[in-house]
Amino acid sequence: MHPEPRGIGAGWSCGGDCSDGERWRLWEGSLGKMAADAGKGAVFSKTISGLKPERWSPVSPVLYNVEVSAIRDGKAVAARTVRVGFRSFEIRDGQFHLNGRPVFLRASRSIRRGGRSRPRWASLAPSRRPTSAT
C-alpha cells in the first residue's frame, strides 16, 4: 500500500464527461487520481477506448463538449469544458482523406512562381499603398 502523495494534488481525483450537449453522451466516468507537487500543476493523460463519436466534417460539423472536473472530498471544486470535434485526416497515395473518404481541396488564391503570392498593392510604392495595408 502506497501513501497518497503530499502536496496540492493529494486526495484529488478527476472526473470527465463527453457529450454533444443535446442528444447523447459518449462517455462519463472517473479519470483517476491526481497528484501534484506544491507550486506546480498536475498533468496527466488518459486514453478512453470504445468511443463511437459521429465524425466532424464540413457537411456535418458535429462538436462535443468535453468537461473535466477536479474533485475533492466528493465535490467538484473546479471544472473546464472544451468543444471538440473528432475526425481523421490523412494522405494516402497522394490523395487527401477526411474520415477515410477522399476529399478534394481547392485553393482560393494562386501561387506565383518562385514563392508565395502577395497582395497586389505590395508592389506599389509606399505612398500609393492603401492606408489600411501599411
Secondary structure, 3 states (H helix, E strand, C coil): CCCCCCCCCCCEEEEEEEECCCCCEEEEEEEEEECCCCCCCCCCCCCCCCCCCCCCCCCCCCCEEEEEEEEECCEEEEEEEEEECCCCEEEECCEEEECCEECCCCCCCCCCCCCCCCCHHHHCCHHHCCHHHC
